[in-house]
Amino acid sequence: MADVVPAERLPARTIAGYAIGSLATGGFSTLPGLVLVYYLTDTLGVAALAAGILVTVAKIWDIVIDPVIGAVSDTDLARTGSRRRVMVIGGAAIPVLFALTFAVPAGIGTLGSGLWVLLAFLAAATAFSLFQVPYIALPAELTRGYHERTRLLTWRVVVLTFAIVLFGAGGPALRGAAADPRTGYLIMAIVSGVLLGVGMLLSTRVVPRGVRADSGRRAGIAAGYRAGLDVLRRSRPFRALLAAFALQGLATGMMLAGAQYVATYVLRSEDAVTLLFLALIAPALVFAPVWGAVARRIGKERAFGIASVIFAVAAASLLVLAVAPGPWVYLPVGVAGAAYAGLQSLPMAMLPDVISDDARAAGPGAAGAFGGVWTAGETTGMALGSTALTLVLAATGYAERVAGETVTQSPAAVTGIVVSFSIVPAVLVALSLVPISRYRLRRADIDAGESAREGAAA
């Protein structure tokens, strides 16, 4: 494990060790969002609206449990000086629980299949949150430097982007490795679950030790919610940043869940989902460091706003798919991918600044509470993205199917798929510009706070 690093330059091993955790965060955020609703509707025969409800219930559980996990993480930090314990538990459990989500036995009926997926995914999501909530809190404890946090989070997003490519393209490829769709999904889940666990456990090696910051916070359900409400109430920059990130999570969650439907019913090829993912994510591998450089020049918040505008314009242009589907779609999707790198790396680099600003005013020891609320907000956005998609599908007459069946979707259903992939996400990201404009924390505020802290320590 690593020791706490102050404002000086972070060693490469710390950056690499922290970044590898995003193999798990990228994979778990991507693969269920990409295939879970489609698995329910097109392999298990669950109605679109019911599938959306099942996924939403699982995500609501995340929202319920994340603040509690944040409080547990802060209490562990106070007692032991490290957040590592709960992260290791999550990393050890995720391979089995993720595989169970896609291990639905044949012959238990639509209702039984839906309940199996719900319970298994609830358990898998809990294991993921045990890792993710303290993982989100770590950057504020790994470095105090304003630009070092950008550097740390930039490389995290590079790995995150790689994970999205790996799981987004590799998951469907593994699914197609078997003739029977159920077997294909299970192979995909076993391999993916092992990779998720490996990323989580490797990342715990850089968790700082000796960070004893006991401010009287204790674990527990009520304590977790109180701590989460406290940080929301007292930190205006956090409220603004969280609102923007949640709106953008809703937009990207809707596009993620809709990509398979666009491939199948608009581009007329299930395999096109892999190309859509490569077009969206491959540019982000290149542009994550670019957004880091832009942020160093003009500030994180301004760069975040610019990336959001670019993404919204690119998404809106995809509405043309309704009348002219074709390979041209990969160009605007690629532009959206370049902007997506900024939508991920910049708010994540701003979050540690918010935590440090709060610690200066209210005392240290609440990073886990911030991580819990942040993860709950992100989860809410992604969950509602899938739900919003299923609502549009149900409203426009989408016809579900079981494995092996062939159905023809109505023109209204195809239009609904396109709208869910284009104009609705564009509007949501445009709305996120309002809270971005209300984010008032600047580099000078962070540097002044750290200087005061170092002076008091001296």
N, C-alpha and C positions, 0 to 999 in steps of 0.2 A: 504494500500500500504506500501511497505517496504522502509526504508532509504538505502542509499548507504552504502555498506559494504567494508571496506578496506581489506588489505591482510590477516587479521586474519580469523579463521575458520568460515565458513558460518553456520548459524543455520539450523537445519533440516527443519524447516518450509519453509525457502527460497528455499532450494533444492527441496523439494516436490512441492512447488507452481510453480516453474519454470518447473519442469519435467512434470507436468500434461498437460502443453501446447502441449507436444509431442503426447498426445492422438489424437490431431487434426492433427499435422504435419504428424504423421505416418499413420493415417487413410486416409487423403486426398491424400497423395503420393502413397498409396498402392491400394486403392479400384478402383479408375478410371484406374490406370495402369493395374490392373488385369482384369477388366471386361468391360471397355468402348469400346475398339476395338472389343471384342467378342460380345458385345451387338449390335454394329453396323452391324457386318458381319453376325451374326448367329441368330439375332432376328428381326432386321429391314431390312435385306437383302441388306445392302450397300456393294458395292464391296470393297475388301480388300485394294486396293490402295487408293480409295476414303476415306475409313475410316481412313487410316493413314494420309491423307492430312488434314482431318477435325480435328483430334487430334493435329496435328502439328500446324495448324493455331491457335488453342486455346492456345497452349504453346508459340507460337511466341508473342501473346498478353501479356503473362506473362513477357517475356523478355523485351518488350517495356515498360510496366507499372512499373516493379519492381524498376528501378533506380529513377523514379519519386516518388514512395511511399517512398523510402529511403530518398529523399530530404525533403518530407513532414514530415517524422518522425524526422529528424534532426532539422527542423525548429520548430516543436512542442516542442522538447526538449529545444531549445534555448528560446522559448517564455514562456513556462509553467513549465519547469523543469521535464517533464515526456513524455514518448512515449505512454501513455495509450490510448489516445483518438481514434486513428485510429485502434488500436487493438480491442477495444470494438465494433466499427462499423463493422469490419470484422466478429467478433464472433456472432453478432446479426443477420447478413444477411445470413450467410452460410447455416443454416438449410433449409430455403425456396429455395434458389438457387440450392442447391445440389439435393433436391427432384425434382425440375423442370427438371433437366438434364435427369432424367429417367422417366419422365411423358409424353412421346411422345404419342399423341392421335392416335388411330387406324384410318386408312383410309386416311391419308394425303400423302401417297406415299413415295417412297424411297427418293426423293429429299427433300420433306418437312420434313421428319423425320431427315435427315442428318442436315438440317439447324436448326431445333429445338434444336437438341443436341449441335450443335456448339454455338448458341447464349446463351443457358442456361449455358453451361459449361464455356464460356467466363466470364459470370457474376459471377459464382461460383468461378472461379479461381481468379478473381479480389478481391472478398471478402476474400479469403484465403490469398492472398498476403498482404492485409491490416494488417492482423495479423502476418504473417510469417516474413516479412522483418524487422520490429522492434523487433520481438522476437529473431531473429538471432543476433541482435545488443546488446541484454541485458547482456550477460555474461561479456563483458568487463567493464560494469558499475556496476555489482553486486559484483565483487571481483577483486582485483589486484594480487592475489596469483597465481603463475604458477601451483602449484599442486592443489590448490582449484578449478581452472577452469577445470582441469581434473576430479576432484571429482564431480563438478556440472554437467558436460557434460556426465559423465559416467552414472549417475542416469537418466539424460534425455534420454539417449539411452536405458536404461532398460525399461522405459515407452514407448519409441518409438517402441522398439521391441515387447512389450506387445500389443501395438496398431496394429502393423502389423499382429500379430497373430489374434487379435480380429477381425479386419476388413478383413484380408485375408482369414481367415477360416469362420468367422461368416457371412460375406457378401454373399458368395455363398450359405451358409446354409439358410439364410433368403430368398435369391432369389428362392430357391427350396421349400419354404413354401407354394407357391400357384401353382395350376395346370397350370394356364396361365402364360407363361414367362413374359409378360409385367407387369402383376400384381405383380409377384415376384420381378422384378427389382424395382418397385415403393415402395413396402414394405421395401426392402433393403435400398433404398435411403432415405426414411423418417426416419427410425430408425438411420441410420448412420449419417444423417445430424444433428439430435438432439445431438448425442454424440460429433460430431465435435464442435458444438457451445458451449456445456458445457465445454469441455476441453479448448477452447480458452478463454472463459469468466472467468473461475476459475483462469487461469494463469495470467490474468491481475492484480490480487491482489498483486503480488510481484513486479510489475513494480516500479523501484526506483523513488523517487520524489526529487526535489531540486537539480537535476543534470544540472545546467544551464551552458552550454558550448557554448556560442554564438561566433562563429568564422566568422560571416558575411555570413553564408550560408543561402539561402532562397529557399523556395519551388517553383516549376514550372518545366515545361517539360525541357526547355533548361538547367536550373540550375541542375536538376536531372542528366541529361546526363553528364554535365560538371563535377559534383562531382564524378560520377562513373568513368569517364575517368581519372580524377585526381588521384584517389586512385589506379587504375590499373597502371598508368604511374609511380608513385613514389614508389610503394611498390613491390619490387622484390619477397619477400616471399609470398605475396598475389597472385601474378601471378602464381607462382609455385604451391601453394596449390590449387588454383582454377582450374588450368588445370588438376591436378591429380583427384580432386573430380568430375569434369565434365566428364572426361573419364570414371571414375568408375560409375557415374550416368547413362551414356550411356549403359554400360555393364549390370548393375542391372536392368535398365529400360527395356532392351531387354528381359532379363530373366523373369522379372515380367509379361510383356505383353504376353510372350510365354508360361507361365506355364499352362494356361487353354488349349492351343492347344496341349501341350505335354500330358496332362491328357486325353484329348478326343481322340486324333488320334494316340498317341504312346503307352500310357498305357491302352487305350481302356476303360476309365472310366472317365466321367466328375467329379465324386466325388473325384477322385484321386488328384484334385487340392488342396483339403483341406490337404491331407497328405503331398503333396509337400511343402505346406506352413509351416506346423508344423515341417517338417524335416529341413527346411531352417531357421526358425525363433526361434524355441524353444531352440536350442543350444546358440543362441545369448543372451537369457535371463541370462544364466549362465556365458557366456564368456565376457560380457561387463565389469563387475568388474575385471575380470582377465586381460583384456587388460589395464585397468587402473593401475593395479599393475605392469604389465610389463613396462608401460610407465614411472612410477615413478622410476623404476630400471635402464632402459637403454635409456630413452628419448622418447618423443612422436613420433618424426620423424622416428626413427629406428623401433619402434613398428609398426608404420603405414606401413612401407615397408615390414616387415615380414608378417603382416596380408594380404597384397596385394598379395604376392607370394603364400601364402597358398590358397587364394581364386582362383587365376588363375589356379593353378594345379588341384584343385578340379573341377572347371568348365570344363576344358579341358577333364577330364576323362569321362564326361557325353556324349561325342561323341559316346561311345560304345552303347548308346541307339539305334543308327541307325541299328545295327545288332543284338543286344541282349536286347530288352526291358524287364524289370522285376523289382521286388521289391528291387533288389540290389541298385537301383538308390537312395534310401533314405539315404544310408551311405555317398556317396560323397556329396550329397546335405547337409547333416548334417555338414560335415567338412566345406563346404562353408559357412554355417550358423555361425559356430564358428568364422570364419575369418570375416564375414560380420559385426559382432559386432565391430571389430576394425576399419573396413572401415567407419563406421558411427561415433563412439565416438571419435576417435583420431583426424581426421581433424577438427571436430567441436570444440574440445578442443584446437587445434592449432590456430583457427581463432581469438579468443580473444587476444592471444599473438601477432598476426599480427596487430590487431587494436591498442593495447597498444604501440607496437613498432612505429607505424605510428604517434600516438598521441604525443609521446616523440619528434619525429623529426618535425612534421608539425603542432602540436597543436591539442587539443581535438575537439570533435563535429562532427566527420565524421563517427561514427559507423553505422549510418543509411545508408550512401552511401556504406559502405562495405557490409552491410546486403542486400541492393538492388542488387548489382552486384553479390554477392554470390548466392542469391536466383535465379537470372536470369541464372547464370551458371548452377546451379543444375537443374533448370527447363529445360534448353536447353538439357542437357544430358539425362534426363528422357524422354523428348519429342522425341528426335531423336532416342531413344531406340525403342519406339513404331513404329516410321517411318521406321527404319531399318528393324524391323520385317516384316512390311507389304510389304516392297520392296522385301524381300526374299520370302515371301508367294506369291506375284504376279509373281515373276520370276520363281518360281518352280511349278506354275500351281494350286495354292490353289483354291478350289471351294467354294464360299460363299453360304449361304443358308438363308432362312427365318425360323421363329419359326415353329416347327412341321415337317420340312423337314428332310430327312435323305440323306446324301451324302457320297460317298466313295472317299477318297483322293487318288491321285496317289502316287506311291512309291517316285517319285521325290518331291512331296509336303511334304510327311512325313519326308524325309531326310532334306528338308529345315527347317522344324520345329526343328529338332534335332540340326542342325548346329547353328541355331539362339539361341538355349538354352545352347550351350556348347562352341564350339571352338571360335566363334566370341566374346562372352563376355570375354573369357580367354585372347584372344589377346589384347583386349581393356584394360583390367586391367594390363597386362604386359607392355603395352605402358605407363601407368600411372606411372610406376617406374622411367621413365626419369625425369618428373618434380619433383617427390619426391626427387630424388637425388640432385636436384638443390635448395632445400629448406634449407637455411643456418641459420635460426633463431634457437638459442639454449637457454636452460634455463638460462645460464649465462648472455646472452644478456637481457633477460626479467628482471632478478633480478637486474642487474646493472641499467637498466632504471627506475625501480620502486624505487630503493634506491636514485637515483638522483632526482626523482620527489618528494619524501618525504623530501629530504634535502632542496630542493628549497622551498617547502611549509613551512618548519620550519623557 
